[in-house]
Amino acid sequence: MSQASEERIFRYRSASQLDCDGDGSVLRLATYREGKDTNPFFFQGRLNTPRRAAGLLRSLMTVVKSRFHIPPAMLERILAEADPVVTANDDRLRFEGFSACCGVYARIDLLNNAFEGSPSGRGTTNVDFNQPMLTALASIKQTDNVSLAIGSDQVVLKRTADQVIEKKVKLPIRWMKGFVEVQTVQSRMQPVHQIDGIHALRFFRSMPRMKTHRRTTHVIRTGKGLRLSQVKSKDAVQVGGLERLRVLEPLSRNAEKLVVYSDATTGASGWTLIFPDCRFHVILSPEVWRGFSGEGQALQSLASANDAALPKVQAALRWQSIINRDELANTEKLVIASINAALKTLGTRGLVGFDLAEQAYFHREMPFDISQVEKLQPRLKAARKLINDNNIQLKRQTEDQFEFAVAGSGVEHRVVIQPGAETPSRCTCPWHNKHGLERGPCKHILAAQIAIEESKTGT
């Protein structure tokens, strides 16, 4: 496991806290952001369903503070870095984070009917969650009058004018890579099952209580609900480590419905609980021991960063809560395929996330240096070296297929690229024979894809 990391200092003008006054409670979430304004004020408003919002925030932190597969000796350091990311768009707030092992991604979407008020700023920041805050969230009742303030507003600054809380941590590159990878996986996911909330609660309650990380289970439809099966069948959703879904059980009591998604390429699954005013997403890696940070699904987009549509699409990002691809295609005079490719690449730069429920990207900018991600992709670095050393040759090209010869260790590998085909790329190397495209492309396929892109742009 890579130990690569970069040192970051997070400064908060105050700790996150729940303040009580005569009219109710104010939930103040301390934030961090780089730049001249290090503590932007994003939002202040009243929560319409405070008990539900508090439960969602606690569940998000349950995921963030959990480890499903990681050496215990590493846990303390990783949990110190577990500050979720919040994005304020025009009409909604999103909180997202990873488990300590990067094998589970969770996100809360507070829609515009979840609160009274509107964001007074748009952007993305880290949010400080501490144990006193989690304890306070547990005490919130549905009848309580609770306001939410994200950022250090004037009241907080007056009361804590001289206080600055700093967290100096080693931010792991694998955490950054996880955010990059999970957008690519989600963009391929398709809905498989949809059931009512009451049937979702029954399903989660029926799951075994022991750990199941040593075997892969399948979730299939039965009547109006779901059940587990050890046999793969049509419309079965693969799940490795059912215990990772335990966080959804208490939340499903009040959910309207549960939608289950699957990625046919990797076997990752998506689970979305839908409420009248919010949503809670959990994305599971295919196996407990496979963190999203090492999947390699974003490698092709990283290798295709020279697309001509990319700067046009990036310039059109204005903190949209939903990026309308058809509208972008019309305004920028681009085809949908180019828009999709550009958005995938922007996802590798931390500039967009993917919303399963909307089946669309949203604009957000990660509060860390995402440029470090590409530098620590061994396969991508090896692919570029193959090109720089002239170890790749185009042998044959037709209208819909490219064939390359790529030099290996004492052997020549054959790479076939077929854009648009069910299997778009193949290689004769041992790594590809073992993993196929389930763990992303091998370095030889990546080199071929880069060569194709460079021939299009004339570089």
N, C-alpha and C positions, 0 to 999 in steps of 0.2 A: 504494500500500500504506500502510495506516494506521501511524503511528509511535506511536500512543497506548500509554502504559505507566504503571505505577505503581512507585514506588521501594520496595523491600523489603530488609530486612536479615535474612540467615539466619545463625544462631549455632549452631555445633557445638562441643561441649566437647572433641572430639578428632577427628582425621581418621579416616575409615574405614580399616581395616587388617586384615591377616591375621596373628594372633599365634600363634606356635608354642610349645608347652610339651611336657613329657614324655609326656603322654597323647594328644597330637594337636594340631590347629589350631582356633582360634576365629576365625570370620569376624565382625568387629564392624562394623556399619554405623551410622555416626553419623547422627543424625536431628535435624530441626528441627521445632518446633511452637510456635505462639503460646500464651500463657496463663501462669499461674503456674508450672506445671511445663513448662519450655521443652524438656526432653529426656526425654520419657516412655520408660519401658522397656516395650517391647511383647512381646518374645519372646526366649527363649533355649532352644536345644535342639540335638540332633545331627542332621545331615543324613544320611539313609539312602542317598541317591545323590548324593554331593558333586560328582562330575565332571559329571553332568548338570545339576545346579543351577547350577554355576559357568558352564557353557556357556550356559545360558538367560540368566543375568545379563549375561554378556558380549554376547550377541546383542541383548538389550534396549538396552544402551548403544551398540551399533553403530547401531541405529535412531535413538536419541536424538541421537547425534553426527553423523548424516548430514544432508546437504542434497540434496534432489532437484530443487528449483527455488527458488533464492533468490539475490539478488545477493551475490557473495563478500564485498563490503565489510561486509555485515551479519552475516557468519557468526561472527566472534569474539565479538561481544556476545551473540548468541543462545546459543552454546555455553556461555558462562559461566553461563547460567541453567538449564542442562540437568540438573537434579536430579530423578530419577524420584520418583514418589509411591508409597508403600507403605501398604497397609491391612491391619491385623490384625483378622480376625473370630474367631469362636469356634473354627473348625476348619480355617482355611486362611490363607495369606498371599498377597497380590496386589501385584505390582510393575507400574506402568504409566507410560508416557511417550509423547511425540511426537517425531517427527523435527523438525529445525530449521525445516523449511518447513511443518509442521503437516499434511502430506499423508499421513503414515503414523502410525498409532497402534499401539502394541505393548503387550501385557500378559502377564505370567507369573502363573499360578495354581499355587502350591505347595499341594497337597491334604494332608489330615491324615496320609496314609501316606508323605509325603515327608520327614518329620522325626519325631524322638522328642522330645517336649516339647509344651508347649501355651502359647498366648499368655497372658501374665500381665496384659495390658491390651488394650483394644480401641480402635482409633482409626486415624487417617490422618496421615501426616507426610511431609515431604520427606526423601530419603536422599541423603547426599553420596557420590558415586562419583568417585574421583580416579584418576589414571594408575597410581600404585603399586598401588592396589587391583585395577585391571584386569589388571595384570601378574601379580599374585599369583594371581588367579583362573585365569589360563592355566596355572599350574603344578600345579593340584590334580589328583590322580589318583583313580580310582574307589575304590581300596583305602585312601585316606587317611581318617583319623578327623577329621572337620570339624564343628564346632559353629557354629551361626548365632546371633548376638546382635544384635537390632535395638533400638537405643537405647543409652544410656550406662549400663551396669550398674555395680555397686559396684566391681568390679575395675578397670574403665576409669577411673572417677572417682578412685580411689586413685592410680593411676599418672599421671593427667593432671589433678590437682585444680585447678591454676591455669591450665590451658590452655583458651582459648576461640577457636575459629576462626570468623571472620565472613566472610560473602560479601555484599557490598552490590551489588545488581543492580537493573536496571530490568526488572521482570517484565512482558513484553508482554501486553496485553489479548488479543491474538490467540491466545495460548497458553491462556488461560482459556476463551475462546470455543471453542477446539478441543475441550476436554473436554466442554463443554456440548453441542456439535453431534454428536459421535460417538456419544453415548448414543442420541440420536434416530434416527440412521441405523441403528445396530445393532438397535434394537428392531423395525425393519421387515424385517430380513434373514431370508431363508429358505434352508435348506440345499439345495444343488443337486447337489453331487458328494461322494462319500465313497469313498476308496480306501485300500489298505493302505500302510504306511510305505515298503516297498521300492519300490512303484510311484510313490510321491510323490518319492522320491530320484531315480528315473530321469527323472521329468518335469522336476524342477528342473535336473538335469544337462543335459537336452536343450535348455534355453532358450538363445536367442542371447546371446552375450556382449556385443554392442554395445548402446548405449542405444536404446530403442524409444519414447521419450517423444513422438515426433512422430506416432505412429499408435496407433490403438486396436486391440488384439488380442483375440481371444475364446478361451476355454479350453473345450474340449469333451471328452466322454467317448469313449474308444476302448478297447474290450475291458475290461481290468481297470485301465487307467490313464487318463491325460489327455494331450491334445496341443493344440497351438496351431492356430488357424484364423483367416483373415482375413475369413471370412464369418459373419455373425450367423445363428444357427439356434436351434431350440428347445433349451432347457437349456444354452445357451452363456453363460458368465460373462465379462462385459466386463472387460478389464484395460488400463489406460493406464499405460505405464512398467513393463515386466516386470522391469527391473533392481531395482525396489523389493522383489521377492520373493527376491532373492539371499540374504538373511539366513536364509531357511528351509532352504537346501540342506544345510549341515553338520548342522543339528539333525535333519533328517528321517532320518538314518542309523539312529537308534535309536527312531524314533516307531512307535507301533502303527498309527496311521491319520492321514489328513489329511481334514478336512471343509472344503468350500468353500461359502461363502454368497454371496448376491447381494441387493442392494437394487434392486428394480425401478424405484423412483422416481428415484434419482440415478445408478444404475450403479456405485455403490461396491461393493467386494467384501470378504469376510472369509475369512481362511485360518487354520484352527486345527489345530495339530499336537497329537495326543493321546498321552500317555505313561501308563504304569501309575499314576504318582503325581503327575503335573503336566500342565499344558497351556500352550501358547504360542500367543497370538493375534496376528495382524497384520491390520489393517484399512486398506485402500487407498482413497484418494479416487478419484473417477472418472478424473481426469486428473492428470498430474504437477504441472501449474501450478495446480491447484485444491486449496488447503488447506482442511481441515475448518472452520477458523475463519471462512471467508467464505461457507459454504454456505447459511445461513439456514433450515435444516431445523427448528431449535428455535423459530423465531419464533412459530408458532401456539401452542405451549405457553406461551411467555412472555406472549403476549397473552391467554391464558385462565387467568391465575393466580388468578382469583377463584372457582374451583370450590369448592362447599361441602364436597366430600370432602377437599380438600387438607389442612386442619389435622388432620383425624382420621388420615389416612394418615401425615402427618409425625410425629404424636405416637406412632405405633406403631413408628417406626424405632428399633431397639435393636442396631445393628451386626450385623444378620443377614447371613450369607454368601449366603443365598438367601432372597429375600422371597417367601413363599407367598401368591399373590394370592387363591386360593380361601379360605385361612384368614383373610386380612384381610377379605374380603367377609363371612364369617360372623361374625367378632368385632365388626366395625364396622358391620354391617347396611347394607352398600353393595353395589351391583351391580358386576360385573367391569368394565364400561365406565368407571365412575367411578374405580375403582381404577387402571386403566390410564392414564386421563387425568391423575390426580394424580401417578402415578409419573413420567410424562413431564415434568410441570411441575417435580417435585423434581429431575429430571435436569438441568434448566436452571439449577438453583441449586447444582449440585455436590454434592447430598446422596445421590444414588444413581448407580451405574454399571450397565451392562448386560453380562450374561455370555451370550455366544452359545451356548456348550456346554450351559448349563443352561436357556437361553431364559427367563431370569428376571433381575430386578434384584437388586443387593446394596447394602447401606448403607455409605456412606463419606462423609466430609465433607472437602472439599478444603481444604488449608492455605493458602488465599489468599482475598481478599475477592471472592466471586463476585457480589456485588451490583453490581459495576462493569460486568458484562457487559451488562445491559439498557440501561444509560445510553449505551452505544456501539453500539447497533443502529439505524442510520439509518432503515431501513424502518419499524421499530416506532415510533420517535419521530415520523416523518412521518405514520403512521397515527393516532397519538393527536392530532396537530395537526389532522388532517382532522375528527376528531370534535369537538375543542374549538372549532373554527371553524364548526361546523354545516355542513360541506361534504358530508355524507352523509345520504341520505334513503331510508327503506324504502318501496319502491313497491308491492310485492306480496308476500304471504305465504300459503303453502299449508301443508298438513300436513308436507310433506317438502322444501319449497323456499323460499328467501328471494331476493328480487330487490331490489337497491339501485341508486340513482343516486349516483355519487360525482363531485364536481367535480374537474376536472383543469386543466391550463394551457390555458384557452380552449376546453375541450371537456368534455363530460360522459361519464364512463365507466359502463358497465353491469356490475354484478357479480352473479353468480348463485352462491348457496351451496346445495349439496345434501348435507347430512350423510348419510354412509353410502353414497353413490353411488361408482361407480368413479372418476369425476372429481369430487371433492367441491366444487370451486370453480373459477370461470372469471371472467375480466375482459377487457374490450375494449382495455385499454391496450397500448402497444407493448412494454413490458417483459415482460408476461405472454405476448404473442404470440410473443416470441423465446424465452423460457425455460420457459414453462408453469409447472409446480410443481417442476421439477427443481432449481432453486436456491432453493426455498422460495416462499411467497406474496408477491405484490407488495403495496405499501402500501395499495392500494384494497381488496384482499381482506382484509388484516389489519384495516383499519378496519371492514369489514363484520362480521368475526368478533368483534371487540371489542364492536360494537354489539349483536350477538346475545347475547353473554355478559352484558352489562350489563342487557339487557332481562329476562334470566332472574333476575338477582339484585336487580333494582329499583334499581340505582345510576345 
